[in-house]
Structure formats: structure tokens, C-alpha cells
Amino acid sequence: MSTAKVICAYCGELTSPHGTHCECCFVELTVNVGDNDRLVDDTSHSASIVTEKPASNDPAPSSSSRVAWNFAVTAGRVPVQPLRNCPAVDDLGRLVACVQDELVMLSESGDGNLVVEWRLPTGGFIPGSPTISADGLIRVHSLSGCVYCVRHDGDLAWEPVTAGEPLGWATPLVDAAGNTWISAYSGGLIRISTQGVLDSRQYYRCASKLDSIGVIHNQTLFIGAEDQCVHAIDLSQSRGVNRWDHSAGRGRTGWYINSPLMMIDGPLIVAISRDDQLYAFHLDGRETWKFQLPGQVLGSPVATVDRRLYFGAAVGHDDSRTGCLCCLDTRTQQIVWRYNTAAPVESTPVLGNDGVVYFGDNDGIVHAIDKGGDPVWTEQLPSAIRSAAAFLPNGRVVFGSDDGSLTALRCEATGLAAGWPKQMANSQNSAIISMDG
């Protein structure tokens, strides 16, 4: 059996296992090497979590009639990688997704058949999500090292920009002026201008990797890092400056921050750290409160306008791991309800305008539960679901799976709930937020 490096399904790094864990993100690996000793990504991850084992909820009915379509890319150019990113939806209701090494745009015909509008190969797996800016341009960052900017018809807006290898948890962000912001593989932040010109030097220098998805608010990028801190980077200057004093405890957590950040009313920046704590910070970096999570949270929290926050977790040890989705009242920092699952929940929930919360688990089950925590329906898919989902306006919720494919399920939601209802806030994955404060 080969002892070659493997590609970690979570951080996207080519890594030599550190014991049984990825040497980059420390997520547990199960390495499968094929007959030809080619690299095969892992599909089993766990972490040591101490908590009580929950009882399972009674399952809701499951029906395969909910599957509207499935889309996969033949992986002749790259090993098949699990999809854990988040599709975007443009103003015309078309799905934009990163599937293996391709950026694709999908739609449905009047009779419900899947239509592939276009496909753009990028020369390498795309670990992050697509971002659609206000002008309709789409950005992605490929393992080829290039950042692509694509028009709605699939043509390039500018030539691909070589920005180095992407980090596994990060995604390109675009500010209101049209600048593209990239978390550098070596640490710090890179700027690409609206014309597709890479700055001659890093915009923001720091030794730590900004390996998460940030939030842009009032010309400040709030983003998590591997130095255990949230950085508040001023984007209005010629060079980036961190507005938060980490030495004074501003924006500081207990370990790495990889999960996407979010913002809730206050306004407060919410970050989940690998120390299994959820932190809420004022815009000046002062910690407002923190909450001990029931297990490991790898996805992003989401929230409604009534200050209720939802997150999924993996609970327990190794083979005995289970999962849950929790509803937290951010005003009291108390759990309102907890919906238990037989398998870990590593996906990000999405909140529909039908009042239903949708998420997947590591057994491949999509759960639809109401805002009281009661099951509405479930759907069994062929492989684990660790991705964030998106809604299509014709009543579809779309998830990525560990088998590398996208699946659209029929649902009652035609769009997002108000608040911060999905990873990166909105259908376009812009993560640009305007709030008072």
C-alpha cells in the first residue's frame, strides 16, 4: 500500500497524515489508496468531543420523489473530492456552483429538466464557494493557483490571475468597489483590482493564515485566522491595518478559526473556534459573550431576525459519534431546542422562507425541520452531506455530497428567510453586510 500524501477533504491540502490527522487542519483522516496507488480523498473525519450521547428523534417520512435532479462532473482531471462549499444563485435564479475542477451554471427547463448553461474548467479542484458581486461577475479560486472572474454567459471578464494555492476553508470576497480579496496561502491578504490586476505586494501582512470566510462591513473585513483571533482589516487604506488589538484580547478565541464568520443584530461578529466555543464580539473587538458548544461545529451558524441562531454539531467519540442541530437564543445564550441525529452534522443549515430549516448529516440524510425543532420530512441520499445549501426560486434546495455531486430536492421554500439565513448571508454569497453600529 502506498504511503504517499493524501488530499484532505476538509482543508483541501496535499498532506502527509500527522499520526491519523491532517497535518494542516488536524481533522482526522481515513486514508484509502486505490489499486493504482493514486490519491483518494478521505470521507471519514472525527474529533475528540466530550458530551452526553443524545437520544434520536423519531424520523420523519422519506420519499425519493423529492429528488428533482443530480449533477456530477466526470473526474478525469482530478481525484473525486467531496463538495463542502456553497452554491450561489444569480438574479435570474440560475445556480452557480464549484463542482470538482469546474465552475458551472445550471438551470431548469419549463418541464423541470436540468439544463447545463455552461461549464468552465479551471485546471484544479475548487475548494471554496463562488461569489457573485453586485455587477453579476463570478469569482472562484482554483487549486491551479488562479483566480477566475467570469461573466454570466461563462466568458472570462479578465484573464485568470495567479494568486497562489487557495486555502481550504477560504473563499474569494468582493467589496462594494469590485476589489477581490484572497486569503494568501502563506498568510495575510491579497488584493486584485476591479480590472484584474494583482497588487505588487500583499495588502495585509501577517504570519497567520486567514483560513476562513469573512464578513465585509463598513469597509472592514472581519475574518478568522489560525492565530486564534478574528482580524478586523481596514479595506479603505492603501495597505491593510488590523483595527483590533489582539494583545488586549480583542477578537481573541481559544484556538484556530476555520468556520465562516457571520453577523447578527447589535451588530455583533459571531465566530466559532476549534475550542468548541461560539464567540460574539462587538465591532471594536470586545467579547460580548461566548457559548460552550455541544460538540465540534465545522459549518457556519445561521440566524433569523428574531435573534435565534442555528448550528449543526458532531457529538461524541469515533464510532459512537452522533449529531444534532441546535437553536440558540442569542439574547439569553440558552438552547431553545435540540434536534438529535444518528450521524454527525457537519453541514451548514439553510433557513427557508417557508419557515423550515434544511440541513444534511454524515449518513447522507437531508432533514427538513420546522422552527420548533419538529421533523417535517427527511430524504436519504447516497453519500454524506457536509456542504452548505442554496435555494432555487422554483422550490428546490440544492446540496453537495461527499460523492462529488450536486442534488436538488423539491421543497416548499422558494427563497431565503430574513436575517443571516445561509452561509455567506445571501444567495449571491457576497458576505457584504450593512447594519447600524
One Martini backbone bead per residue (centre of mass of N, CA, C, O) as a GRO file, in nm:
protein
  437
    1MET     BB    1   0.098   0.034   0.020
    2SER     BB    2   0.072   0.359   0.003
    3THR     BB    3   0.248   0.668   0.154
    4ALA     BB    4   0.130   0.895   0.031
    5LYS     BB    5  -0.014   1.165  -0.012
    6VAL     BB    6  -0.309   1.346   0.077
    7ILE     BB    7  -0.638   1.470   0.038
    8CYS     BB    8  -0.809   1.684   0.219
    9ALA     BB    9  -1.154   1.735   0.242
   10TYR     BB   10  -1.138   2.007   0.411
   11CYS     BB   11  -0.862   2.181   0.331
   12GLY     BB   12  -0.722   2.069   0.047
   13GLU     BB   13  -0.462   1.937   0.127
   14LEU     BB   14  -0.146   1.820   0.071
   15THR     BB   15  -0.089   1.545   0.295
   16SER     BB   16   0.070   1.428   0.576
   17PRO     BB   17  -0.005   1.234   0.814
   18HIS     BB   18  -0.059   1.321   1.158
   19GLY     BB   19  -0.086   1.032   1.211
   20THR     BB   20  -0.449   1.059   1.176
   21HIS     BB   21  -0.389   1.358   1.078
   22CYS     BB   22  -0.396   1.651   0.951
   23GLU     BB   23  -0.127   1.878   0.931
   24CYS     BB   24  -0.314   2.136   0.895
   25CYS     BB   25  -0.624   2.085   1.046
   26PHE     BB   26  -0.653   1.809   1.234
   27VAL     BB   27  -0.824   1.622   1.088
   28GLU     BB   28  -0.945   1.323   1.059
   29LEU     BB   29  -0.818   1.034   0.885
   30THR     BB   30  -0.917   0.822   0.605
   31VAL     BB   31  -0.713   0.617   0.410
   32ASN     BB   32  -0.749   0.556   0.056
   33VAL     BB   33  -0.588   0.319  -0.161
   34GLY     BB   34  -0.560   0.228  -0.461
   35ASP     BB   35  -0.444   0.011  -0.700
   36ASN     BB   36  -0.268   0.272  -0.831
   37ASP     BB   37  -0.182   0.475  -0.600
   38ARG     BB   38  -0.384   0.690  -0.584
   39LEU     BB   39  -0.542   0.963  -0.487
   40VAL     BB   40  -0.766   0.957  -0.201
   41ASP     BB   41  -1.012   1.085  -0.043
   42ASP     BB   42  -1.158   1.152   0.244
   43THR     BB   43  -1.480   1.056   0.442
   44SER     BB   44  -1.355   1.048   0.741
   45HIS     BB   45  -1.436   1.243   1.035
   46SER     BB   46  -1.288   1.344   1.350
   47ALA     BB   47  -1.332   1.430   1.703
   48SER     BB   48  -1.270   1.512   2.026
   49ILE     BB   49  -1.568   1.469   2.226
   50VAL     BB   50  -1.736   1.584   2.526
   51THR     BB   51  -2.051   1.421   2.570
   52GLU     BB   52  -2.358   1.340   2.560
   53LYS     BB   53  -2.571   1.098   2.445
   54PRO     BB   54  -2.819   1.124   2.234
   55ALA     BB   55  -3.129   1.098   2.143
   56SER     BB   56  -3.346   1.010   1.898
   57ASN     BB   57  -3.545   1.109   1.671
   58ASP     BB   58  -3.818   1.083   1.504
   59PRO     BB   59  -3.860   1.007   1.194
   60ALA     BB   60  -3.933   1.123   0.898
   61PRO     BB   61  -4.055   1.100   0.610
   62SER     BB   62  -3.949   0.928   0.308
   63SER     BB   63  -3.895   1.051  -0.045
   64SER     BB   64  -3.776   1.017  -0.375
   65SER     BB   65  -3.962   1.245  -0.509
   66ARG     BB   66  -3.767   1.493  -0.423
   67VAL     BB   67  -3.587   1.428  -0.653
   68ALA     BB   68  -3.496   1.621  -0.932
   69TRP     BB   69  -3.165   1.625  -0.937
   70ASN     BB   70  -2.833   1.534  -1.076
   71PHE     BB   71  -2.482   1.649  -1.051
   72ALA     BB   72  -2.180   1.561  -1.239
   73VAL     BB   73  -1.828   1.528  -1.268
   74THR     BB   74  -1.596   1.397  -1.451
   75ALA     BB   75  -1.290   1.273  -1.293
   76GLY     BB   76  -1.022   1.302  -1.503
   77ARG     BB   77  -0.838   1.545  -1.364
   78VAL     BB   78  -0.943   1.467  -1.074
   79PRO     BB   79  -1.003   1.373  -0.786
   80VAL     BB   80  -1.261   1.293  -0.601
   81GLN     BB   81  -1.442   1.541  -0.426
   82PRO     BB   82  -1.585   1.672  -0.182
   83LEU     BB   83  -1.869   1.877  -0.113
   84ARG     BB   84  -1.842   2.189   0.107
   85ASN     BB   85  -1.971   2.406  -0.035
   86CYS     BB   86  -2.149   2.698  -0.183
   87PRO     BB   87  -2.387   2.782  -0.366
   88ALA     BB   88  -2.513   3.002  -0.609
   89VAL     BB   89  -2.750   3.274  -0.697
   90ASP     BB   90  -2.886   3.449  -0.933
   91ASP     BB   91  -3.117   3.685  -1.051
   92LEU     BB   92  -3.238   3.433  -1.246
   93GLY     BB   93  -3.210   3.150  -1.078
   94ARG     BB   94  -2.917   3.048  -1.114
   95LEU     BB   95  -2.680   2.807  -1.073
   96VAL     BB   96  -2.366   2.839  -0.893
   97ALA     BB   97  -2.085   2.605  -0.916
   98CYS     BB   98  -1.843   2.399  -0.749
   99VAL     BB   99  -1.722   2.114  -0.946
  100GLN     BB  100  -1.444   2.040  -0.876
  101ASP     BB  101  -1.280   2.188  -1.166
  102GLU     BB  102  -1.565   2.339  -1.199
  103LEU     BB  103  -1.758   2.596  -1.336
  104VAL     BB  104  -2.116   2.620  -1.301
  105MET     BB  105  -2.430   2.651  -1.487
  106LEU     BB  106  -2.769   2.609  -1.369
  107SER     BB  107  -3.091   2.489  -1.485
  108GLU     BB  108  -3.443   2.493  -1.568
  109SER     BB  109  -3.686   2.384  -1.736
  110GLY     BB  110  -4.026   2.389  -1.772
  111ASP     BB  111  -4.018   2.053  -1.721
  112GLY     BB  112  -3.755   2.011  -1.508
  113ASN     BB  113  -3.498   2.006  -1.660
  114LEU     BB  114  -3.170   1.994  -1.681
  115VAL     BB  115  -2.948   2.280  -1.739
  116VAL     BB  116  -2.644   2.345  -1.906
  117GLU     BB  117  -2.512   2.646  -1.967
  118TRP     BB  118  -2.212   2.607  -1.833
  119ARG     BB  119  -1.847   2.527  -1.848
  120LEU     BB  120  -1.542   2.578  -1.637
  121PRO     BB  121  -1.232   2.502  -1.651
  122THR     BB  122  -0.941   2.537  -1.401
  123GLY     BB  123  -0.713   2.296  -1.332
  124GLY     BB  124  -0.864   2.264  -1.043
  125PHE     BB  125  -0.971   2.237  -0.756
  126ILE     BB  126  -1.261   2.386  -0.578
  127PRO     BB  127  -1.301   2.455  -0.243
  128GLY     BB  128  -1.469   2.692  -0.272
  129SER     BB  129  -1.685   2.948  -0.332
  130PRO     BB  130  -1.890   3.133  -0.506
  131THR     BB  131  -1.892   3.483  -0.617
  132ILE     BB  132  -2.142   3.740  -0.643
  133SER     BB  133  -2.153   4.040  -0.756
  134ALA     BB  134  -2.327   4.330  -0.826
  135ASP     BB  135  -2.232   4.294  -1.148
  136GLY     BB  136  -2.237   3.955  -1.188
  137LEU     BB  137  -1.970   3.855  -1.109
  138ILE     BB  138  -1.751   3.566  -1.093
  139ARG     BB  139  -1.569   3.407  -0.824
  140VAL     BB  140  -1.268   3.196  -0.820
  141HIS     BB  141  -1.047   2.943  -0.654
  142SER     BB  142  -0.790   2.745  -0.763
  143LEU     BB  143  -0.549   2.484  -0.749
  144SER     BB  144  -0.391   2.629  -0.988
  145GLY     BB  145  -0.376   2.946  -0.858
  146CYS     BB  146  -0.633   3.072  -0.982
  147VAL     BB  147  -0.828   3.358  -1.056
  148TYR     BB  148  -1.170   3.386  -1.147
  149CYS     BB  149  -1.357   3.594  -1.387
  150VAL     BB  150  -1.712   3.574  -1.459
  151ARG     BB  151  -1.961   3.580  -1.659
  152HIS     BB  152  -2.294   3.489  -1.714
  153ASP     BB  153  -2.190   3.337  -2.001
  154GLY     BB  154  -1.875   3.220  -1.924
  155ASP     BB  155  -1.696   3.449  -1.966
  156LEU     BB  156  -1.419   3.627  -1.935
  157ALA     BB  157  -1.339   3.930  -1.780
  158TRP     BB  158  -1.051   3.817  -1.703
  159GLU     BB  159  -0.763   3.705  -1.668
  160PRO     BB  160  -0.614   3.488  -1.498
  161VAL     BB  161  -0.494   3.500  -1.158
  162THR     BB  162  -0.199   3.462  -0.990
  163ALA     BB  163  -0.230   3.372  -0.620
  164GLY     BB  164  -0.212   3.091  -0.548
  165GLU     BB  165  -0.289   2.876  -0.326
  166PRO     BB  166  -0.562   2.773  -0.177
  167LEU     BB  167  -0.753   2.767   0.086
  168GLY     BB  168  -0.980   2.538   0.219
  169TRP     BB  169  -1.183   2.766   0.377
  170ALA     BB  170  -1.175   2.971   0.160
  171THR     BB  171  -1.305   3.279  -0.009
  172PRO     BB  172  -1.377   3.495  -0.227
  173LEU     BB  173  -1.398   3.851  -0.196
  174VAL     BB  174  -1.624   4.136  -0.254
  175ASP     BB  175  -1.646   4.458  -0.277
  176ALA     BB  176  -1.816   4.747  -0.362
  177ALA     BB  177  -1.573   4.824  -0.577
  178GLY     BB  178  -1.455   4.521  -0.693
  179ASN     BB  179  -1.264   4.394  -0.509
  180THR     BB  180  -1.043   4.122  -0.456
  181TRP     BB  181  -1.021   3.881  -0.183
  182ILE     BB  182  -0.730   3.694  -0.066
  183SER     BB  183  -0.620   3.422   0.100
  184ALA     BB  184  -0.312   3.351   0.176
  185TYR     BB  185  -0.112   3.074   0.202
  186SER     BB  186   0.117   3.237   0.385
  187GLY     BB  187  -0.048   3.478   0.460
  188GLY     BB  188  -0.281   3.701   0.453
  189LEU     BB  189  -0.364   3.963   0.201
  190ILE     BB  190  -0.513   3.987  -0.123
  191ARG     BB  191  -0.527   4.209  -0.410
  192ILE     BB  192  -0.775   4.261  -0.669
  193SER     BB  193  -0.873   4.440  -0.906
  194THR     BB  194  -1.131   4.530  -1.116
  195GLN     BB  195  -0.915   4.458  -1.369
  196GLY     BB  196  -0.718   4.214  -1.270
  197VAL     BB  197  -0.493   4.332  -1.065
  198LEU     BB  198  -0.215   4.254  -0.896
  199ASP     BB  199  -0.059   4.323  -0.637
  200SER     BB  200   0.283   4.363  -0.567
  201ARG     BB  201   0.172   4.338  -0.273
  202GLN     BB  202   0.059   4.283   0.015
  203TYR     BB  203  -0.197   4.425   0.185
  204TYR     BB  204  -0.185   4.204   0.427
  205ARG     BB  205   0.032   4.135   0.696
  206CYS     BB  206   0.079   3.793   0.814
  207ALA     BB  207   0.164   3.484   0.956
  208SER     BB  208  -0.127   3.409   0.939
  209LYS     BB  209  -0.390   3.226   0.840
  210LEU     BB  210  -0.696   3.316   0.659
  211ASP     BB  211  -0.889   3.026   0.711
  212SER     BB  212  -1.169   3.178   0.605
  213ILE     BB  213  -1.486   3.337   0.615
  214GLY     BB  214  -1.587   3.654   0.577
  215VAL     BB  215  -1.681   3.999   0.665
  216ILE     BB  216  -1.828   4.288   0.515
  217HIS     BB  217  -1.807   4.609   0.702
  218ASN     BB  218  -1.748   4.918   0.658
  219GLN     BB  219  -1.459   4.857   0.522
  220THR     BB  220  -1.447   4.574   0.682
  221LEU     BB  221  -1.260   4.279   0.748
  222PHE     BB  222  -1.388   3.990   0.895
  223ILE     BB  223  -1.148   3.735   1.005
  224GLY     BB  224  -1.028   3.427   1.047
  225ALA     BB  225  -0.758   3.253   1.227
  226GLU     BB  226  -0.463   3.060   1.332
  227ASP     BB  227  -0.419   3.273   1.595
  228GLN     BB  228  -0.723   3.281   1.737
  229CYS     BB  229  -0.826   3.528   1.556
  230VAL     BB  230  -0.990   3.816   1.479
  231HIS     BB  231  -0.979   4.016   1.194
  232ALA     BB  232  -0.976   4.383   1.137
  233ILE     BB  233  -0.971   4.499   0.811
  234ASP     BB  234  -0.877   4.775   0.649
  235LEU     BB  235  -1.002   4.869   0.309
  236SER     BB  236  -0.942   5.202   0.273
  237GLN     BB  237  -0.646   5.161   0.232
  238SER     BB  238  -0.336   5.100   0.088
  239ARG     BB  239  -0.305   4.939   0.362
  240GLY     BB  240  -0.343   4.703   0.589
  241VAL     BB  241  -0.526   4.716   0.908
  242ASN     BB  242  -0.561   4.623   1.236
  243ARG     BB  243  -0.821   4.723   1.460
  244TRP     BB  244  -0.736   4.492   1.652
  245ASP     BB  245  -0.618   4.417   1.982
  246HIS     BB  246  -0.490   4.119   2.073
  247SER     BB  247  -0.328   4.189   2.337
  248ALA     BB  248  -0.625   4.288   2.461
  249GLY     BB  249  -0.839   4.055   2.347
  250ARG     BB  250  -0.926   4.127   2.069
  251GLY     BB  251  -1.074   3.862   1.900
  252ARG     BB  252  -1.023   3.629   2.104
  253THR     BB  253  -0.958   3.287   2.126
  254GLY     BB  254  -0.869   2.926   2.173
  255TRP     BB  255  -0.839   2.886   1.849
  256TYR     BB  256  -0.897   2.808   1.562
  257ILE     BB  257  -1.042   2.968   1.258
  258ASN     BB  258  -1.270   2.826   1.000
  259SER     BB  259  -1.534   2.914   1.025
  260PRO     BB  260  -1.768   3.104   0.925
  261LEU     BB  261  -1.868   3.411   0.951
  262MET     BB  262  -2.095   3.638   1.126
  263MET     BB  263  -2.397   3.851   1.158
  264ILE     BB  264  -2.566   4.033   1.411
  265ASP     BB  265  -2.745   4.199   1.598
  266GLY     BB  266  -2.595   4.533   1.734
  267PRO     BB  267  -2.348   4.457   1.617
  268LEU     BB  268  -2.224   4.114   1.567
  269ILE     BB  269  -1.955   3.900   1.577
  270VAL     BB  270  -1.946   3.556   1.470
  271ALA     BB  271  -1.750   3.285   1.617
  272ILE     BB  272  -1.595   2.968   1.550
  273SER     BB  273  -1.401   2.754   1.738
  274ARG     BB  274  -1.182   2.478   1.803
  275ASP     BB  275  -1.282   2.505   2.121
  276ASP     BB  276  -1.601   2.486   2.120
  277GLN     BB  277  -1.672   2.798   2.070
  278LEU     BB  278  -1.892   3.076   2.086
  279TYR     BB  279  -1.847   3.409   1.956
  280ALA     BB  280  -1.913   3.755   2.061
  281PHE     BB  281  -1.848   4.067   1.891
  282HIS     BB  282  -1.773   4.365   1.876
  283LEU     BB  283  -1.655   4.607   1.651
  284ASP     BB  284  -1.399   4.645   1.871
  285GLY     BB  285  -1.355   4.325   1.994
  286ARG     BB  286  -1.534   4.283   2.219
  287GLU     BB  287  -1.651   4.059   2.435
  288THR     BB  288  -1.983   3.964   2.503
  289TRP     BB  289  -1.997   3.646   2.439
  290LYS     BB  290  -2.014   3.291   2.523
  291PHE     BB  291  -2.044   2.942   2.393
  292GLN     BB  292  -2.089   2.611   2.469
  293LEU     BB  293  -2.062   2.355   2.275
  294PRO     BB  294  -2.181   2.018   2.211
  295GLY     BB  295  -1.950   2.031   1.980
  296GLN     BB  296  -1.841   2.002   1.665
  297VAL     BB  297  -1.807   2.291   1.444
  298LEU     BB  298  -1.773   2.326   1.079
  299GLY     BB  299  -1.977   2.514   1.018
  300SER     BB  300  -2.226   2.753   0.991
  301PRO     BB  301  -2.402   2.982   1.122
  302VAL     BB  302  -2.745   3.083   1.161
  303ALA     BB  303  -3.006   3.350   1.126
  304THR     BB  304  -3.258   3.536   1.256
  305VAL     BB  305  -3.431   3.830   1.337
  306ASP     BB  306  -3.502   3.693   1.639
  307ARG     BB  307  -3.214   3.582   1.752
  308ARG     BB  308  -3.184   3.302   1.611
  309LEU     BB  309  -2.955   3.027   1.627
  310TYR     BB  310  -2.801   2.791   1.391
  311PHE     BB  311  -2.649   2.457   1.446
  312GLY     BB  312  -2.417   2.208   1.380
  313ALA     BB  313  -2.308   1.880   1.522
  314ALA     BB  314  -2.049   1.684   1.660
  315VAL     BB  315  -2.096   1.392   1.873
  316GLY     BB  316  -1.839   1.243   2.034
  317HIS     BB  317  -1.685   0.918   1.957
  318ASP     BB  318  -1.618   0.802   1.678
  319ASP     BB  319  -1.837   0.542   1.640
  320SER     BB  320  -2.038   0.713   1.852
  321ARG     BB  321  -2.119   0.928   1.674
  322THR     BB  322  -2.321   1.212   1.657
  323GLY     BB  323  -2.596   1.455   1.631
  324CYS     BB  324  -2.694   1.811   1.581
  325LEU     BB  325  -2.950   2.063   1.607
  326CYS     BB  326  -2.942   2.406   1.710
  327CYS     BB  327  -3.124   2.646   1.913
  328LEU     BB  328  -3.025   2.985   1.977
  329ASP     BB  329  -3.054   3.236   2.214
  330THR     BB  330  -2.877   3.539   2.198
  331ARG     BB  331  -3.002   3.689   2.452
  332THR     BB  332  -2.948   3.426   2.665
  333GLN     BB  333  -2.770   3.175   2.583
  334GLN     BB  334  -2.997   2.956   2.505
  335ILE     BB  335  -3.140   2.660   2.450
  336VAL     BB  336  -3.436   2.586   2.290
  337TRP     BB  337  -3.340   2.346   2.090
  338ARG     BB  338  -3.284   1.983   2.008
  339TYR     BB  339  -3.182   1.800   1.721
  340ASN     BB  340  -3.138   1.463   1.672
  341THR     BB  341  -2.881   1.248   1.533
  342ALA     BB  342  -2.713   0.958   1.421
  343ALA     BB  343  -2.530   1.168   1.279
  344PRO     BB  344  -2.322   1.384   1.200
  345VAL     BB  345  -2.306   1.752   1.181
  346GLU     BB  346  -2.128   1.944   0.908
  347SER     BB  347  -2.330   2.124   0.808
  348THR     BB  348  -2.510   2.397   0.680
  349PRO     BB  349  -2.772   2.558   0.740
  350VAL     BB  350  -3.100   2.648   0.596
  351LEU     BB  351  -3.333   2.921   0.558
  352GLY     BB  352  -3.662   2.936   0.483
  353ASN     BB  353  -3.966   3.099   0.367
  354ASP     BB  354  -4.129   2.838   0.516
  355GLY     BB  355  -4.000   2.782   0.815
  356VAL     BB  356  -3.752   2.598   0.732
  357VAL     BB  357  -3.495   2.365   0.818
  358TYR     BB  358  -3.196   2.280   0.634
  359PHE     BB  359  -3.007   1.962   0.642
  360GLY     BB  360  -2.717   1.758   0.678
  361ASP     BB  361  -2.559   1.437   0.706
  362ASN     BB  362  -2.324   1.163   0.729
  363ASP     BB  363  -2.565   0.961   0.609
  364GLY     BB  364  -2.731   1.135   0.380
  365ILE     BB  365  -2.941   1.314   0.537
  366VAL     BB  366  -3.216   1.512   0.483
  367HIS     BB  367  -3.341   1.779   0.683
  368ALA     BB  368  -3.676   1.887   0.775
  369ILE     BB  369  -3.743   2.156   1.001
  370ASP     BB  370  -3.893   2.328   1.220
  371LYS     BB  371  -3.882   2.606   1.448
  372GLY     BB  372  -3.951   2.380   1.686
  373GLY     BB  373  -3.789   2.095   1.606
  374ASP     BB  374  -3.968   1.949   1.397
  375PRO     BB  375  -4.034   1.713   1.174
  376VAL     BB  376  -4.116   1.697   0.822
  377TRP     BB  377  -3.861   1.573   0.654
  378THR     BB  378  -3.681   1.315   0.470
  379GLU     BB  379  -3.367   1.235   0.279
  380GLN     BB  380  -3.199   0.987   0.104
  381LEU     BB  381  -2.862   0.977   0.027
  382PRO     BB  382  -2.565   0.821  -0.085
  383SER     BB  383  -2.404   1.054   0.077
  384ALA     BB  384  -2.251   1.266   0.245
  385ILE     BB  385  -2.336   1.588   0.413
  386ARG     BB  386  -2.118   1.900   0.431
  387SER     BB  387  -2.276   2.126   0.314
  388ALA     BB  388  -2.406   2.397   0.175
  389ALA     BB  389  -2.705   2.557   0.081
  390ALA     BB  390  -2.953   2.622  -0.183
  391PHE     BB  391  -3.199   2.819  -0.344
  392LEU     BB  392  -3.460   2.788  -0.567
  393PRO     BB  393  -3.745   2.953  -0.700
  394ASN     BB  394  -3.889   2.652  -0.774
  395GLY     BB  395  -3.840   2.459  -0.524
  396ARG     BB  396  -3.519   2.426  -0.432
  397VAL     BB  397  -3.269   2.222  -0.270
  398VAL     BB  398  -2.906   2.242  -0.267
  399PHE     BB  399  -2.661   1.981  -0.248
  400GLY     BB  400  -2.359   1.857  -0.142
  401SER     BB  401  -2.143   1.571  -0.178
  402ASP     BB  402  -1.904   1.319  -0.122
  403ASP     BB  403  -1.941   1.222  -0.438
  404GLY     BB  404  -1.935   1.515  -0.603
  405SER     BB  405  -2.237   1.606  -0.597
  406LEU     BB  406  -2.551   1.739  -0.701
  407THR     BB  407  -2.868   1.797  -0.521
  408ALA     BB  408  -3.215   1.831  -0.594
  409LEU     BB  409  -3.486   1.930  -0.388
  410ARG     BB  410  -3.803   1.931  -0.311
  411CYS     BB  411  -3.973   2.226  -0.190
  412GLU     BB  412  -4.136   2.506  -0.024
  413ALA     BB  413  -3.908   2.680  -0.087
  414THR     BB  414  -3.811   3.002  -0.275
  415GLY     BB  415  -3.626   3.107  -0.034
  416LEU     BB  416  -3.514   3.321   0.201
  417ALA     BB  417  -3.482   3.418   0.497
  418ALA     BB  418  -3.452   3.639   0.728
  419GLY     BB  419  -3.119   3.755   0.779
  420TRP     BB  420  -2.883   3.476   0.832
  421PRO     BB  421  -2.968   3.194   0.635
  422LYS     BB  422  -2.663   3.154   0.528
  423GLN     BB  423  -2.389   3.106   0.390
  424MET     BB  424  -2.289   3.432   0.326
  425ALA     BB  425  -2.616   3.534   0.374
  426ASN     BB  426  -2.666   3.492   0.049
  427SER     BB  427  -2.722   3.388  -0.273
  428GLN     BB  428  -2.435   3.532  -0.374
  429ASN     BB  429  -2.205   3.521  -0.153
  430SER     BB  430  -2.101   3.815  -0.044
  431ALA     BB  431  -2.067   3.914   0.268
  432ILE     BB  432  -2.227   4.191   0.259
  433ILE     BB  433  -2.291   4.425   0.527
  434SER     BB  434  -2.570   4.624   0.661
  435MET     BB  435  -2.535   4.798   0.970
  436ASP     BB  436  -2.580   4.928   1.256
  437GLY     BB  437  -2.261   5.056   1.424
   0.00000   0.00000   0.00000
